[in-house]
Amino acid sequence: MREIRVIGDPVLRTPAEPVADFDKELRKLIDEMFQAMYAVDGVGLAGPQIGVSRRLFVYDISGRKGHVLNPVLTVDDPAPVIDEEGCLSVPDRTTGKPQYAQTPRAAGVTIEGLDRLGRPLRVKARGSLARCFQHETDHLDGKLYIDHLTKEAARKIMLRA
């Protein structure tokens, strides 16, 4: 089982490299990412969160399940939606559970990328799926959800991380 990396690990703050090889090893990695995500009751997981600095993520949220390689995110509706958001890589150090905070995200997005066989894919999203796509794409750019919080809210999270 792949271990979830936590805040402080440099891989989480380093932009990930594009996926270039669409081979058996990649398919195995995607399967392992789903296993790791489900093992900790997550709804999304990006490569850097398991120490793999590659531009890919998996998700299973709101009845939608999939993976995206080399994603490009486009904001379709920039209206801010503030809702509770947490991250497997920013746990409370005493409980090990993700910490949550009211986090602003765009209301609607489109994600374009490739599937495990290198075929193009495109998904339009709103609601929790749009939030998930933005959160996971941030991971691939070396960002965390706390980067979208006020300084005070981020400080509260970091005191418990």
N, C-alpha and C positions, 0 to 999 in steps of 0.2 A: 504494500500500500504506500502510495506517495504521501509524504509529509507536507502539510500546509505550512508555508513560510509565513512568518509574522513580521510586523513592523520592526524595523531595525535591520532586517536582512537587505543588503544592497540590491539584490535582484528585483525587489519591489519598486525601487526608485530608478531603475535603468530601463530606457526604452528597449522593447523587444525587437528581435531581428525577424524579417519575413520568413515564412515557411517556404522552402524551396523544393524539398523532396516529398513527393506524394507516394510513399511506399508503405510496405507492411509495418515498419517501425512507427510511422505516423499513425496508422490506424490503431496500433496497440496503445500508443500514447493517448489518443482520444478516449479509448475504452478505459484506460487507467484514470483519466481525468474524471470521467463520469463516476467511477467507483469511489474516488477520493471525495468528490462533491457529495455524493449520497451518504457516505460514511459519516459526514459531519452535518447532515441536513441542510446543505447549501442549495441555492437555486442557480448559481452560476460559478464558474471557476476559470480563471485565465492561466495560461502557461506559466508566467512568472510566479504565481502563487504556489506552484509545486517545484520551483527552482529551474524551470525550463524557459529560457529567455527567447521564446518564439511567439509570433503574433497569431495566437489561436485561443479560442475560449469555447467552453461548452455551457449549455444552459438547459434548465427544465423548470419553467415557471408559467403559471396561469394556463396550464394545459398545452403549452408550446415547448417542445424539446428539440434541441439541435446543437450544432457546432458551426463555428465560422473561422476560417483561416484567412489571414491577411485582410482583416476587416477595414473598411472605410466607412465611417459614420457621417451621415449628413443630417443636419437638423432641419426638419420640415416645419415644425411649429415651435418657435423659441419661447412661447409663453411659459414662464416658470411654474413648475408644479413642486410644491414643498411637501415631502412625505418622509416617513421614517425609513432610514437606510442604515445598514450595517455591513460588516465585512468580516469574512473568516480570517483575514490576515491582520485584523485589528481587534484581537480579543481582550477581554478584561483579564488581567494577569492572575486574579484570584479564582475566577470561575472558569476561565478558558472559553467562555461564550462570547460571541460577537457583541460589540457595543453598538448601540443605535443612536442616531441623531436625526433631527429634522433637516433634510438635505434638499436643496433646490436642484431640479433637473428640467430639461426641455420636455415639453408635453408630447412631442411627436418626432420620431427619427426614422431614417431608412438606413439599414446596414447592407453593405454589399461586400462580397468576398468570394471565397471558394469553399467547396465541400471537401471531404477527405479524398475524393478522387480527382480533385483539381477542377471540378465543374463550377461555373459561376452560380452564385445564388444572390438573391435580393429579398429582403424582408422589411416591410413597413411595420412600424410598431408605435403603440401608444400605451399609456398606463404603465403597469409594472414591467412589461416586456421592454418598453422604451427605456425605463430606468435601468433595467438589467444590462441592456446593450451599452448604455453610456458608462455604467460602472465598470463593466468588463473591458471595454475599449480603453478607458482610463488606465487600467492596470497595464495594458500593453504599451502605453505611453509613459509609464513610470509615475503615474499619479494614483492617489488614494482618495476615497470619498471625503476624508477629513480636509482635503485641499479645497473643498467647496463650502466648508463651514465658516462661520465667523471665527475670529481668533479666539474668542472666549469659549465657544463650543468645542473647537478643536483642542484647546488646552485642557478642558475637562476630560475629553476622551484620552488624551495622551497621559494624563496623571494616573489613569487606571490601566494603561496598556503595558 
